[in-house]
């Protein structure tokens, strides 16, 4: 195929050089080879037809081809007839004719002339031979005689003449050859000839290659595959793998168990190789009754129970026959030897067994007696007995073939309520045989577990102002025992607090351990409770355990700040007089408020709600001190009004207010030193002083009661840690007070208010009488002693105050 373009070009050149141009009966004839290249010039029509080249364009020369395609065309400038499309002779002339023509007309105008042209297409060897079927299948019997002929399909070549098929060739084969024949039309075909006998068992398929070659230069060829299948004939007898077999079979082999599978083979195929197995006449009836033979698979199986003591050797002869038309057969001998085996299982028997037993049964107690036996003899009759090592039990031999089952470890019903004890007995045969017996031991529960709480200490926060009967927590214990041994009852262990029983404060559900509050708690009165809860089971005897419960009362901001200073005898307005000449920074008044809530909620801050002159007075938001920011001027009003709010730190915050009316006077008050040196005149007493003395006596009595109650409450609590060394603090005086060295002079009413405020803050308040007068010097000191010492000091101070007041009166 690779040489085709070169050959075509060579032939085309030769034909062009030697092209014969002739005219017969006004037909111009040309000859060209097929497959010429597009654009190749066939002839010059102007020269051959005697037409002036100069007139071709004017006369509109054109070519009319009598074919389905326009293979050629005319150059209107030169008159050359050239190839417009590749010409395939086999396509143009479908029949295998010797000559192939392409007819056309050349038409001219002015005047009109028509020239007939006949173009002969010459054949070249451009097609290779081919077979209509690539594979030829033949079935030949292996018994076919030598010299037998088999017709083969011939090859086809579209080319003609010397370029058509000339010969056939067969690939090398020891059994086949070919013979070439010539048909009446000159075509070539080949016959396949058997030159050597076939044997399917040696070679079942023969693969041959048939090649067809044409006569072109160079020659072309095509091939086809010939597959010869050799058909079988029954010429081989079945054969066993071995001529004889010896099989060892143990007695008591299960019915249907495989003894041996015989295998015979036949080299033939199809029905000629199908084999049927059968007993020969030399096989005894006893053997055929004991063993079955499968005629299709050759399996020999146990047909009935085999006993060594009855029959020890079985002989048989097996025949294998094929299913061919003329069947052939083969045979073999089989000997089966029966061997003795351990075919008796040991036996176990439970003689006595106690169940259920209490979980506290003593170690080494006997709970069962068992016996074992085996009907075999020798090692096959010797037995071993055992139980699982994971069980808390042991076996002890008491006599020949008798064993006692003992408790080897303490038992616990809560861990394992019952045991499945499997006793296994095994003989010493090969293979060993065994038997087992399972007994179930049930344990009875005893009350041996104490109820257990998940925690040893419970801390339960409770918000004050709770509703009576509110659920505080659920305290549940666990008892792993069963039945009545696990039924728990809960109690509160009684404990008195300030003559109050715990059962009056709290209640617990005896069945589920739910703890409830029986009253509403007030953080300012009760801050915590510590008691025990007991869980007791219903066993005999009952077991119990207890847990500590710590109830912490959480504070709420439920107390409004109480303003205790300045003291307000008549309503909420306090009136004070101050010298108009008061210096800048002078302490005018001090607002003191107390709050019964906890530390966080009781933090007090002070603010002005109203201030007549914001430039004149300042208020410390933490200690409540009101001081002058500058000196009074003549423009300032003689009357000033201050409204102070005391607000706690709770959420939401609570507050209280006090109104202070200040009046300025022109004459300054005497200093503290003057008051200590100059005696007060008798004329200062008036009816008001008399009322004050009477009020002082009442207040002193109430103060004494308050101190006694405080001492009792403080003694029940842990004494506070040692504080810092005492220091003097500034305190505010009531009306007509004189400020001197952070110490204020106070009357009885203000003393009581101040005492309450400062003692609530943990401070010690002391006042000393001014010599020769009815006024006192009040001092506030941080406490550095215990509760008892503070109470005694307060009591002595109160006593001194009362005495002084009486003498003054």
Secondary structure, 3 states (H helix, E strand, C coil): CCCHHHHHHHHHHHHHHCCCCEEECCEEEEEEECCCCCCCEEEEHHHHHCCCHHHCCCCCCEEEECCCCCCEEECCCCCEEEECCCCCHHHHCCCCCCCCEEEEEEEECCCCEEEEEEEEEECCCCCCCEECCCEEEEEEECCCCCCCEEECCCEECCCCHHHCEEEEEECCCCCEEEEEEECCCCCEEEEEEECCCCCCCCCCEEEEEEEEEECCCCCCEEEEEEEEEEECCCCCCCEECCCEEEEEEECCCCCCCEEEECCEECCCCHHHCCEEEEECCCCCHHHHHHEEECCCCCEEEECCCCCCCCCCEEEEEEEEEECCCCCCEEEEEEEEEEECCCCCCCEEEEEEECCCEECCCCCCCEEEEEEEECCCCHHHHCEEEECCCCCCEEEEEEECCEEEEEECCCCCCCCCCEEEEEEEEEECCCCCCEEEEEEEEEEECCCCCCCEECCCEEEEEEECCCCCCCEEEECCEECCCCHHHHCEEEEEECCEECCEEHHHHEEECCCCCEEEECCCCCCCCCCEEEEEEEEEECCCCCCEEEEEEEEEEECCCCCCCEEEECCCCCCCEEEEEEECCCCCCCEEEECEEECCCCCCCCCCEEEEEEECCCCCEEECCCCCEEEECCCCCCCCCCEEEEEEEEECCCCCCCEEEEEEEEEEECCCCCCHHHHHHCCCCHHHCCHHHHHHHHHHHHHHHHHHHHHHHHHHHHHCCCCCCCCCCCCEECCCCCCCCCEECCEEEECHHHHHHHHHHHHHCCEEEEEEECCCCCCEEEEEEECCCCHHHHHHHHHHHHHHHHHHHHHHC
